[in-house]
């Protein structure tokens, strides 16, 4: 499990950087929708929390 968790933390921090850019460019409602999709894929599939 540790490699998967490490990869997850990398993608999560990378997504935080992308999300900060999207906050400036995109509509907050669209960002909220994308954030919900990301939470679906990252939070519900593993027990890393």
Secondary structure, 3 states (H helix, E strand, C coil): CHHHHHHHHHHHHHHHHHHHHHHHHCCHHHHHHHHHHHHHHHHCCCCCC
